[in-house]
Amino acid sequence: MADISQQLIERVLEARDGGHKLNIVGGGSKAFMGRAADPDAGTLNVGEHTGIVEYHPVELVLTVRAGTTISEIEATLAEQGQALHFEPPRLAPEATIGGTLATNLSGPARPWSGSVRDQVLGVRLLNGKGEHLRFGGQVMKNVAGYDVSRLQAGAMGTLGVMTEISLKVMPKPAASMTLVQEMAMDEVIHYMNSRSAEPKPITGACWVDGKVYLRLSGARSAVEATAEKWSGEVLEQGDAFWQQVQDMQHEFFAGNDVPLWRFSVGSTAATPPLEGNWFIDWAGAQRWYRGEGQLSDMEPLARAAGGQVSLFRGGDRNGEVMHHQPDALKSIQRRVKNSFDPDNIFNPGRLYSWL
């Protein structure tokens, strides 16, 4: 546990006075995401800014420093029978909560339990002027500045340096069970959406390698009653399977030779007509594709499916990797960036070349 906020402030002020740029680094587990880091920028290491600041199990609120690892947080919550219901992906043991929020990553339960963005209550943020600001609150009823806290989700560190994050936590489910059965990809979208529409304790629905997996979590009686009614075999190692999916350790995600694309689309939309391997998650709302291609060719396919696409891993990281934004939204993003980081110190070009 260490509070290095003063050192971080001094480092930012030095960079501002010297006209330098800074690449923000935590655990480094998500360094592959976004565009390539500016090779001429210095490094601002937040990974040593760690520790649990406050934890109130009864109030379901946790405040931690941004460099705290997901593993440490989960271990602390488990002692009280609680968890982060957005199921943060631990891409490596050193994965931090700050990096998770900055990249807006959530696990298999996202459609039912919400995203990391939904469960952020407040943040402390170091802006480009070296000011240490607090936004939001530490209780769920306090929504002052809540939108500013949410802006950090997916901003890739371009708006400032998060030093503390307050989150709501939830009790762990009493029971969990996974059903699996073989199913063709052209049938599974309708099947997963139909199951998701039923008032049952479903918390995971994905398809890979010709099989569909449904996770049931909640009261034991509800889980067992649903499992008896629905088709599919019980997966003995169900928890281990979903942990692999959550942490992107499933064999589908192994290797960096072939680019990995992330389609965020309408859950009922047809899968884009691309030859290659697919992993369908979030009951159809998130679809992973392994294959060569150009972002300019992928974007029309994503729009036709009611969503967006990004080059998640691999491929050319010097070009754009995020879905093109309309001019009106670009203008808003530039104004927000200028208000937080007027000298463009933090992660220049990491999210978009123009930001």
C-alpha positions in Angstrom: 0.0 0.0 0.0 1.4 3.4 -1.0 0.1 6.9 -1.6 2.4 8.5 -4.2 -0.1 11.2 -5.3 2.3 14.0 -4.4 5.0 12.5 -6.6 2.5 12.2 -9.5 1.5 15.8 -9.1 5.1 16.9 -9.2 5.8 14.8 -12.3 2.8 16.3 -14.1 3.9 19.9 -13.3 7.4 19.1 -14.5 6.0 17.8 -17.8 3.8 20.9 -18.2 6.6 23.3 -17.5 8.9 21.5 -19.8 6.4 21.1 -22.6 6.7 17.3 -22.4 4.2 14.5 -23.0 3.4 11.6 -20.6 2.3 8.0 -21.3 0.3 6.8 -18.3 1.2 3.3 -17.2 -0.3 1.1 -14.5 0.3 -2.7 -14.5 0.9 -2.7 -18.2 -1.4 -5.6 -18.9 -3.4 -3.5 -21.4 -0.5 -1.8 -23.1 -1.5 -3.4 -26.4 -4.8 -1.5 -26.5 -5.4 1.7 -28.4 -3.0 3.2 -30.8 0.8 2.9 -30.3 2.1 5.0 -27.5 4.1 8.1 -28.4 7.7 7.0 -28.4 8.9 10.6 -27.5 6.7 10.8 -24.4 7.9 10.1 -20.9 6.4 7.5 -18.6 4.1 8.3 -15.7 3.9 5.1 -13.6 0.7 4.8 -11.5 1.3 1.2 -10.7 2.9 2.0 -7.4 -0.1 4.1 -6.2 -1.9 1.3 -4.5 -4.1 0.3 -1.6 -7.6 0.2 -0.4 -8.6 3.6 1.0 -12.0 2.8 2.4 -14.3 -0.2 2.3 -17.8 -0.3 3.8 -19.2 -3.8 3.3 -22.6 -2.9 4.7 -22.9 0.1 2.4 -21.6 -1.8 -0.6 -19.0 0.8 -1.3 -15.2 0.5 -2.0 -12.6 3.2 -2.6 -9.2 2.2 -3.9 -6.1 3.8 -5.4 -5.9 3.4 -9.1 -2.8 1.2 -9.1 -4.4 -1.5 -7.0 -4.6 -4.8 -8.7 -7.9 -6.5 -9.5 -6.7 -9.6 -7.7 -6.1 -7.7 -4.4 -9.5 -6.1 -4.7 -11.3 -9.4 -5.4 -9.5 -11.1 -2.5 -10.6 -8.4 -0.1 -14.2 -8.5 -1.3 -14.3 -12.3 -1.1 -13.6 -12.2 2.6 -17.0 -10.4 3.0 -18.8 -12.6 0.5 -18.9 -9.7 -2.1 -17.6 -9.1 -5.6 -17.4 -6.7 -8.5 -20.4 -7.7 -10.5 -19.0 -6.3 -13.8 -16.4 -9.0 -13.6 -13.2 -7.1 -14.6 -11.0 -9.0 -17.0 -7.6 -9.9 -15.4 -5.5 -10.0 -18.5 -2.5 -10.5 -16.3 -1.8 -10.8 -12.6 -0.7 -7.1 -12.5 -4.0 -5.8 -14.1 -5.2 -2.7 -12.1 -8.5 -1.1 -11.4 -7.4 2.1 -13.0 -6.6 0.4 -16.3 -9.8 -1.5 -16.2 -11.8 1.8 -16.0 -9.6 3.6 -18.5 -10.3 0.9 -21.1 -13.9 0.3 -20.0 -13.5 -3.5 -19.9 -16.2 -5.6 -18.4 -16.7 -9.4 -18.3 -19.4 -11.9 -19.3 -22.1 -10.6 -16.9 -22.1 -7.2 -18.5 -25.6 -7.3 -20.1 -27.2 -8.4 -16.8 -25.0 -6.8 -14.1 -23.8 -3.6 -15.8 -20.4 -2.3 -16.9 -17.5 -0.9 -14.9 -18.8 2.5 -16.1 -22.2 1.8 -14.5 -20.7 0.9 -11.1 -18.3 3.9 -10.7 -19.4 6.2 -8.0 -16.6 8.7 -8.1 -13.0 9.3 -8.9 -10.0 11.5 -7.9 -8.3 12.9 -11.0 -5.1 14.7 -11.6 -5.6 17.0 -14.5 -3.1 18.6 -16.9 -2.7 21.6 -14.7 -1.5 19.5 -11.8 -4.8 20.0 -9.9 -6.0 17.1 -7.8 -9.7 17.0 -8.2 -12.5 14.9 -6.8 -15.7 14.0 -8.8 -18.7 12.1 -7.6 -19.2 10.6 -4.2 -18.7 7.5 -2.1 -22.3 6.6 -1.6 -24.8 5.5 -4.3 -27.2 8.4 -3.6 -24.6 11.1 -4.2 -24.5 11.7 -7.9 -22.8 15.1 -7.9 -20.3 15.1 -10.8 -21.2 11.5 -11.6 -21.0 12.1 -15.4 -17.4 13.3 -15.1 -16.5 10.1 -13.3 -18.1 8.1 -16.1 -16.2 10.0 -18.7 -13.1 8.2 -17.6 -14.5 4.9 -18.9 -12.8 4.2 -22.2 -10.9 7.5 -22.2 -7.6 5.6 -22.2 -6.1 8.1 -19.8 -6.4 11.0 -22.2 -8.4 13.1 -19.7 -6.1 12.8 -16.8 -4.5 10.6 -14.2 -7.0 8.7 -12.0 -5.6 8.3 -8.5 -8.7 7.0 -6.6 -11.8 5.2 -7.7 -15.0 4.6 -5.7 -17.1 1.6 -6.8 -20.3 -0.1 -5.7 -19.9 -3.8 -4.9 -22.5 -6.5 -4.6 -22.9 -9.9 -2.7 -21.7 -12.9 -4.5 -24.4 -15.2 -5.8 -25.3 -18.2 -3.6 -25.1 -20.7 -6.5 -23.9 -20.9 -10.1 -24.4 -23.5 -12.8 -23.5 -23.6 -16.5 -25.4 -25.4 -19.2 -23.7 -26.3 -22.5 -24.9 -27.8 -25.8 -23.9 -27.9 -29.4 -25.5 -25.3 -31.7 -24.8 -23.8 -35.1 -23.7 -20.1 -35.2 -26.7 -19.2 -37.4 -29.1 -20.5 -34.7 -27.4 -19.2 -31.5 -28.3 -15.5 -31.7 -32.0 -16.2 -31.6 -31.5 -18.8 -28.9 -29.5 -16.7 -26.6 -31.8 -13.7 -26.9 -34.8 -15.8 -26.3 -33.3 -17.3 -23.1 -32.2 -13.8 -22.0 -35.7 -12.5 -22.3 -37.1 -15.0 -19.8 -37.3 -14.0 -16.1 -34.6 -16.4 -15.1 -31.3 -16.0 -13.2 -29.0 -15.9 -16.3 -25.7 -14.1 -16.0 -23.7 -15.3 -19.0 -24.4 -16.4 -22.5 -21.7 -17.1 -25.1 -20.9 -19.3 -28.1 -17.6 -20.6 -29.3 -16.4 -23.7 -31.3 -20.0 -24.8 -32.1 -21.2 -24.8 -28.5 -23.4 -22.4 -26.6 -22.8 -21.8 -22.9 -25.5 -20.4 -20.5 -24.6 -19.4 -16.9 -27.2 -19.3 -14.2 -26.4 -17.5 -10.9 -28.4 -16.5 -7.9 -30.5 -18.3 -5.3 -29.9 -22.0 -5.4 -33.6 -22.9 -5.8 -33.9 -20.6 -8.8 -30.8 -21.9 -10.5 -31.7 -25.5 -10.0 -35.3 -25.0 -11.2 -34.2 -23.2 -14.3 -31.5 -25.8 -15.1 -34.2 -28.6 -14.9 -36.4 -26.6 -17.4 -33.8 -25.6 -19.9 -31.9 -27.9 -22.3 -28.2 -28.6 -22.1 -25.7 -30.6 -20.1 -24.3 -29.3 -16.8 -20.7 -28.2 -17.3 -18.7 -29.7 -14.5 -16.0 -27.0 -14.6 -18.4 -24.1 -15.3 -16.7 -21.6 -13.0 -13.3 -22.2 -14.6 -14.7 -21.8 -18.1 -16.2 -18.4 -17.3 -13.1 -17.3 -15.5 -11.2 -18.0 -18.7 -13.7 -16.0 -20.7 -13.6 -13.1 -18.2 -9.8 -13.0 -18.3 -9.6 -13.6 -22.0 -7.5 -16.7 -21.4 -9.8 -19.0 -23.5 -7.8 -20.6 -26.3 -9.8 -18.4 -28.8 -7.8 -15.4 -27.6 -4.4 -17.0 -27.6 -1.7 -15.7 -29.9 -1.1 -12.3 -31.5 -0.4 -13.4 -35.1 -4.0 -12.8 -36.3 -5.7 -9.5 -35.5 -8.5 -9.6 -32.9 -11.5 -7.4 -33.7 -14.3 -6.4 -31.3 -17.8 -5.8 -32.6 -20.2 -4.1 -30.3 -23.5 -4.6 -32.0 -27.2 -5.1 -31.5 -27.7 -8.4 -29.7 -30.2 -9.7 -32.3 -28.3 -8.5 -35.4 -26.9 -11.0 -37.9 -23.2 -11.8 -37.5 -21.2 -9.8 -40.1 -20.4 -11.9 -43.2 -16.7 -12.5 -42.5 -14.8 -15.8 -43.0 -12.9 -16.8 -39.9 -13.2 -17.7 -36.2 -15.9 -16.0 -34.0 -16.5 -15.8 -30.3 -20.0 -14.5 -29.5 -20.5 -13.1 -26.0 -23.0 -11.0 -24.1 -25.9 -12.9 -25.7 -24.9 -11.5 -29.0 -24.0 -7.9 -28.1 -20.2 -8.5 -28.2 -18.7 -10.5 -31.0 -15.0 -11.2 -31.3 -13.5 -11.9 -34.8 -10.0 -13.3 -35.6 -9.0 -12.3 -39.1 -7.1 -9.9 -41.3 -8.8 -6.8 -42.6 -9.0 -3.0 -42.6 -10.9 -0.8 -40.2 -12.5 1.0 -43.2 -13.9 -2.3 -44.4 -15.1 -3.4 -40.9 -17.0 -0.2 -40.0 -19.8 -0.6 -42.6 -20.4 -4.2 -41.4 -20.6 -2.9 -37.8 -23.0 -0.1 -38.7 -25.2 -2.6 -40.6 -25.4 -4.6 -37.3 -26.3 -1.5 -35.3 -23.0 -0.9 -33.6 -19.3 -0.2 -33.8 -16.0 -2.1 -34.3 -12.5 -1.7 -33.0 -9.2 -3.3 -33.7 -8.7 -4.7 -30.2 -5.3 -6.4 -30.5 -2.7 -6.9 -33.2 -2.7 -5.4 -36.6 -1.4 -1.9 -37.4 -1.4 0.1 -34.1 -0.1 3.3 -35.8 -3.3 3.9 -37.7 -6.8 4.4 -36.3 -8.0 1.4 -34.2 -11.3 2.8 -32.9 -14.5 3.2 -34.9 -14.7 6.6 -36.8 -16.5 9.3 -34.9 -18.8 11.9 -36.6 -17.5 15.5 -36.7 -20.0 16.7 -34.1 -18.8 14.1 -31.6 -15.1 14.9 -32.4 -15.7 18.5 -31.6 -17.2 17.6 -28.2 -14.4 15.2 -27.4 -11.8 17.9 -28.2 -13.5 20.4 -26.0 -13.6 17.9 -23.1 -10.0 17.0 -23.6 -9.0 20.7 -23.6 -10.8 21.3 -20.4 -9.0 18.5 -18.5 -5.7 18.6 -20.4 -5.2 21.9 -22.2 -1.5 21.2 -23.0 -2.3 17.7 -24.3 0.1 16.1 -21.9 -1.6 12.8 -21.2 -1.5 9.8 -23.7 -1.4 11.9 -26.8 -3.0 10.1 -29.8 -3.6 7.0 -27.8 -7.3 6.9 -28.4 -7.5 8.7 -31.7 -4.8 10.3 -33.8 -6.7 13.6 -33.6 -7.0 13.6 -29.8 
